[in-house]
Amino acid sequence: MARAATTSDVFNAIAEPRRREILVLLRTGERPVTELSQELGMPQPGTSKHLRVLREVGLVRDRRAGKQRLYGLDARGLRAVHEWVGGFEQFWTESFDRLDAYVQELKQERQEE
């Protein structure tokens, strides 16, 4: 099965840990690439490459502010990820309900001893 291009698939784009770190940093607001590079401890060209991928999949937007280019999070691009993860909510809810029932059963047994 062919793998989807990183530059068109949001799941492939966020599979890279540095890109996820960039998204976390951008949650607090816009930042220039130099600041992101310092926070990540990586060279600016590498950070720029990650930003390009994130921009192409719609997770990051950029705008000019004087001589700087500021990057900001566009969380709308994460909708597909949110919807996919949300499909597991019922699984986890049921698992925690079963765990809670088991714990209550153990407590009851200990009280009866």
C-alpha positions in Angstrom: 0.0 0.0 0.0 1.4 3.3 -1.0 2.0 5.8 1.8 0.2 9.2 1.5 2.4 12.1 0.8 3.5 14.0 3.9 2.6 17.3 2.3 -1.0 16.3 1.7 -1.9 14.1 4.6 -2.3 15.6 8.1 -1.7 12.3 9.8 1.7 11.9 8.0 2.6 15.5 8.8 2.0 15.1 12.5 3.7 11.7 12.7 7.0 13.6 12.9 7.7 14.5 16.6 9.3 17.9 15.8 6.2 19.0 13.9 4.0 18.1 16.9 6.4 20.1 19.1 5.9 23.1 16.8 2.2 22.8 17.0 2.4 22.7 20.8 4.5 25.9 20.8 2.1 27.7 18.4 -0.8 27.0 20.7 0.1 30.0 22.8 0.3 32.3 19.8 2.2 33.4 16.7 6.0 33.1 16.6 8.7 33.8 14.1 10.8 30.9 12.9 13.9 32.1 14.8 12.1 31.8 18.1 10.7 28.4 17.2 14.2 27.3 16.2 15.6 28.4 19.6 12.8 26.7 21.5 13.4 23.5 19.6 17.1 23.7 19.7 17.4 23.0 16.0 18.7 25.0 13.0 16.4 27.5 11.3 16.4 25.7 7.9 15.2 22.5 9.6 12.5 24.4 11.4 11.5 26.1 8.2 11.1 22.8 6.4 8.8 21.5 9.1 6.8 24.7 9.0 6.4 24.4 5.2 5.0 20.9 5.6 2.6 22.0 8.4 1.5 25.0 6.2 0.9 22.7 3.2 -1.5 20.4 5.2 -3.3 23.4 6.7 -2.1 23.2 10.3 0.0 26.4 10.2 -0.6 29.8 8.6 1.8 32.6 8.2 1.7 36.3 7.8 4.2 39.1 7.3 4.8 41.5 10.2 7.3 44.0 9.0 10.5 42.1 8.2 9.3 39.1 10.0 7.1 36.2 9.0 5.0 35.0 11.9 3.6 31.5 12.1 0.4 30.6 13.9 -1.6 27.5 14.5 -4.6 26.8 12.3 -6.3 24.1 14.5 -9.1 23.6 11.9 -6.6 21.4 10.1 -6.7 19.0 13.1 -10.4 18.3 12.7 -9.7 15.0 10.8 -7.4 13.9 13.7 -10.0 14.9 16.3 -12.7 13.0 14.5 -10.6 9.9 14.2 -9.5 9.9 17.8 -13.0 10.6 18.9 -14.1 7.3 17.4 -12.1 5.6 20.3 -14.0 7.5 23.0 -16.6 4.8 23.4 -13.9 2.2 23.7 -12.1 4.0 26.5 -15.4 4.9 28.3 -16.4 1.3 28.3 -13.0 0.2 29.4 -12.9 2.6 32.4 -16.5 1.6 33.3 -15.4 -2.1 33.4 -12.3 -1.1 35.5 -14.4 0.9 37.9 -16.9 -2.0 38.3 -14.0 -4.4 39.0 -12.5 -2.0 41.6 -15.9 -1.7 43.3 -16.2 -5.5 43.3 -12.8 -5.8 45.0 -13.7 -3.2 47.6 -16.9 -5.1 48.3 -15.1 -8.4 48.7 -12.5 -6.9 51.1 -15.3 -5.3 53.3 -17.0 -8.7 53.5 -13.8 -10.5 54.7 
